[in-house]
Amino acid sequence: MDLTRDAAWQLLTEYTKSESLLKHALAVETAVRGYARKFNEDETGWGIVALLHDFDYERWPSLEEHPYRGSEILRERGYPEWVIRGILSHADYTGVPRDGLLEKTLFACDELAGFITAASLVRPSKSVLDLEASSVIKRMKDKAFARGVKREDLRAGAELLALPLDEHITNVIGFMRGNADALGLRGSL
């Protein structure tokens, strides 16, 4: 099978209609692609894994079904096992270890991209373009802010990449700035 972003986008939009979930997929893709460039890895392949990591979530959000249903669909459509493994590894409860750099990167970017999006949208500018890591770290200390995001997952992601937390946050903000329009994060800037 030819791995193409167009085919992955078509699959994503077939199963996901929520604008916020589509933007989340794009944000995670943007961050993971940024790291693929930084690490000199397969940007297209890594981007596809990131784009599809939650494609089944809207239809099957339970722990018993997500990301398992999506993995079955990917197998039926001929996606390679490394793509499926990468997606399975992003959820702690699947038991699929994060052995490879792709798996570590997907985990490190998933929750952080969502947290950065939320931190951008509460700024007066509603923009990622003027967001700094220090603001994100300050928001992490506020338990009421984006309360569904486990702060320990944000820290664990940076550790998986062997990066200081502020550097990881700065990297992801930078990657997301490059795609601010598509992510709806240009705001008033």
Backbone torsions as a table, in degrees:
resi	resn	phi	psi	omega
1	MET	NA	142.4	174.2
2	ASP	-86.3	121.6	176.4
3	LEU	-82.4	112.6	177.2
4	THR	-128.1	149.0	178.0
5	ARG	-65.5	-37.4	180.0
6	ASP	-59.4	-44.0	178.8
7	ALA	-65.7	-39.3	178.7
8	ALA	-65.4	-41.9	178.7
9	TRP	-63.1	-40.9	178.7
10	GLN	-61.8	-43.4	178.0
11	LEU	-64.2	-45.5	179.0
12	LEU	-57.1	-49.1	-176.0
13	THR	-75.2	-16.9	173.3
14	GLU	-69.2	-36.7	-175.3
15	TYR	-103.2	-16.4	-175.4
16	THR	-123.2	122.0	179.9
17	LYS	-110.8	-24.2	-177.5
18	SER	-64.7	126.0	179.6
19	GLU	-61.7	-37.9	-179.0
20	SER	-66.8	-38.0	177.2
21	LEU	-69.9	-36.9	176.6
22	LEU	-64.4	-42.3	178.4
23	LYS	-65.5	-36.7	177.4
24	HIS	-62.8	-46.0	178.8
25	ALA	-58.4	-43.1	178.9
26	LEU	-65.2	-39.4	179.8
27	ALA	-65.3	-44.5	179.3
28	VAL	-66.3	-41.7	176.5
29	GLU	-58.4	-45.8	-179.3
30	THR	-58.6	-46.2	-179.3
31	ALA	-66.4	-45.5	-178.3
32	VAL	-66.6	-40.2	175.5
33	ARG	-61.4	-39.4	177.6
34	GLY	-59.8	-44.8	177.3
35	TYR	-68.0	-35.6	177.2
36	ALA	-58.7	-43.3	176.7
37	ARG	-62.9	-45.7	-178.5
38	LYS	-60.9	-39.3	-177.2
39	PHE	-91.7	1.7	-178.3
40	ASN	58.6	48.4	179.9
41	GLU	-112.7	-178.3	-177.1
42	ASP	-74.1	96.7	-175.3
43	GLU	-62.0	-41.1	-179.9
44	THR	-65.5	-50.1	-179.5
45	GLY	-61.0	-47.1	179.2
46	TRP	-62.5	-41.0	180.0
47	GLY	-62.4	-39.1	179.3
48	ILE	-64.4	-44.0	177.7
49	VAL	-58.8	-45.6	-178.9
50	ALA	-65.9	-43.0	-178.9
51	LEU	-61.2	-37.0	-174.9
52	LEU	-95.6	0.0	-170.6
53	HIS	-59.6	-28.8	-179.5
54	ASP	-120.2	19.0	-171.9
55	PHE	-60.5	-24.6	-179.8
56	ASP	-93.2	-4.5	-170.5
57	TYR	-64.3	-39.6	-177.8
58	GLU	-62.3	-40.3	-179.6
59	ARG	-82.5	-35.1	-174.6
60	TRP	-132.9	74.4	-174.5
61	PRO	-80.5	-6.7	-175.5
62	SER	-74.2	156.3	178.2
63	LEU	-62.8	-25.9	180.0
64	GLU	-75.5	-21.5	-173.5
65	GLU	-114.7	-36.1	-179.3
66	HIS	-96.9	128.2	5.9
67	PRO	-98.7	19.4	-176.0
68	TYR	-65.0	-44.1	-179.9
69	ARG	-61.6	-42.9	178.1
70	GLY	-61.0	-39.7	179.1
71	SER	-62.4	-39.9	177.1
72	GLU	-62.2	-43.9	179.9
73	ILE	-63.3	-42.8	179.3
74	LEU	-62.7	-42.0	177.6
75	ARG	-61.2	-45.4	179.7
76	GLU	-59.8	-32.5	-177.3
77	ARG	-91.0	2.3	173.6
78	GLY	86.7	16.2	176.4
79	TYR	-67.6	143.9	-179.3
80	PRO	-68.3	154.6	-176.9
81	GLU	-60.8	-31.5	-179.2
82	TRP	-66.0	-30.6	176.1
83	VAL	-68.3	-47.0	-178.3
84	ILE	-64.0	-44.3	178.7
85	ARG	-60.5	-43.9	179.0
86	GLY	-57.9	-44.9	-179.6
87	ILE	-66.9	-44.1	178.8
88	LEU	-61.1	-34.6	-175.4
89	SER	-70.1	-17.2	-175.7
90	HIS	-73.0	-17.6	178.9
91	ALA	-103.9	122.7	-178.0
92	ASP	-54.6	-38.1	-171.1
93	TYR	-74.8	-7.2	179.0
94	THR	-77.1	-21.1	-177.7
95	GLY	78.9	5.2	178.2
96	VAL	-85.1	115.0	-176.4
97	PRO	-70.3	152.7	177.8
98	ARG	-92.9	80.0	-176.6
99	ASP	-86.0	-39.9	-175.1
100	GLY	-91.1	164.5	-179.1
101	LEU	-63.8	-36.9	176.8
102	LEU	-59.9	-47.9	-178.1
103	GLU	-62.9	-42.0	178.3
104	LYS	-64.5	-41.0	-178.1
105	THR	-67.7	-42.8	178.3
106	LEU	-59.1	-47.2	178.7
107	PHE	-61.5	-43.5	-177.0
108	ALA	-65.5	-28.6	-176.2
109	CYS	-96.3	-24.0	-172.7
110	ASP	-57.9	-67.0	-177.3
111	GLU	-69.4	-35.1	-178.2
112	LEU	-65.2	-39.7	178.5
113	ALA	-61.4	-40.3	177.1
114	GLY	-66.5	-40.2	-179.6
115	PHE	-67.0	-41.4	178.2
116	ILE	-65.0	-39.7	175.9
117	THR	-58.3	-49.1	-180.0
118	ALA	-61.7	-43.0	179.8
119	ALA	-64.6	-33.8	177.8
120	SER	-68.3	-43.6	-173.2
121	LEU	-71.8	-17.7	176.6
122	VAL	-93.2	-3.1	176.7
123	ARG	-73.1	153.3	176.0
124	PRO	-55.0	-35.3	-179.8
125	SER	-79.6	-17.2	-172.9
126	LYS	53.2	41.0	-172.4
127	SER	-134.6	146.4	171.7
128	VAL	-81.9	-14.4	-173.7
129	LEU	-68.9	-24.2	177.9
130	ASP	-115.9	15.5	178.1
131	LEU	-84.6	138.6	177.4
132	GLU	-121.2	158.2	-179.3
133	ALA	-57.0	-38.0	-178.3
134	SER	-60.2	-36.4	177.7
135	SER	-67.5	-39.2	179.1
136	VAL	-65.7	-43.9	179.4
137	ILE	-63.3	-39.0	176.8
138	LYS	-62.4	-42.9	178.2
139	ARG	-64.1	-33.3	179.4
140	MET	-61.2	-30.5	-178.9
141	LYS	-76.1	-17.6	179.7
142	ASP	-87.7	103.5	-175.1
143	LYS	-63.0	-25.6	-178.5
144	ALA	-79.2	-20.8	-178.0
145	PHE	-80.1	127.5	179.5
146	ALA	43.8	54.2	-171.2
147	ARG	-61.2	-18.6	178.7
148	GLY	-75.9	-10.3	-178.6
149	VAL	-92.9	121.6	178.1
150	LYS	-75.9	118.7	-179.7
151	ARG	-61.6	-33.2	179.3
152	GLU	-65.6	-29.0	175.9
153	ASP	-68.4	-37.9	178.0
154	LEU	-63.3	-43.9	178.9
155	ARG	-68.5	-41.3	-179.5
156	ALA	-63.4	-35.8	178.0
157	GLY	-61.7	-45.1	178.0
158	ALA	-62.2	-41.6	179.1
159	GLU	-62.6	-40.1	178.3
160	LEU	-59.4	-33.8	179.7
161	LEU	-90.0	2.8	-179.0
162	ALA	56.1	42.6	178.9
163	LEU	-122.4	146.4	169.9
164	PRO	-62.4	146.8	-176.3
165	LEU	-55.1	-46.0	-177.7
166	ASP	-64.1	-34.0	177.6
167	GLU	-68.6	-42.9	177.9
168	HIS	-61.2	-45.6	179.0
169	ILE	-61.8	-44.8	178.8
170	THR	-59.4	-42.9	178.1
171	ASN	-59.5	-49.7	-176.0
172	VAL	-66.6	-40.7	175.0
173	ILE	-57.8	-45.8	-179.6
174	GLY	-60.7	-43.7	178.3
175	PHE	-62.4	-44.0	-177.6
176	MET	-69.0	-32.0	176.5
177	ARG	-59.4	-37.0	-179.4
178	GLY	-66.6	-13.4	-179.4
179	ASN	-129.6	28.4	-172.9
180	ALA	-56.9	-39.9	-177.7
181	ASP	-63.9	-49.0	-178.9
182	ALA	-64.2	-30.3	-179.1
183	LEU	-84.2	-5.5	-177.8
184	GLY	71.3	28.6	-173.9
185	LEU	-119.1	20.5	174.2
186	ARG	-75.3	-33.9	179.8
187	GLY	60.8	-138.9	-177.2
188	SER	-90.2	5.2	-177.2
189	LEU	-93.8	NA	NA
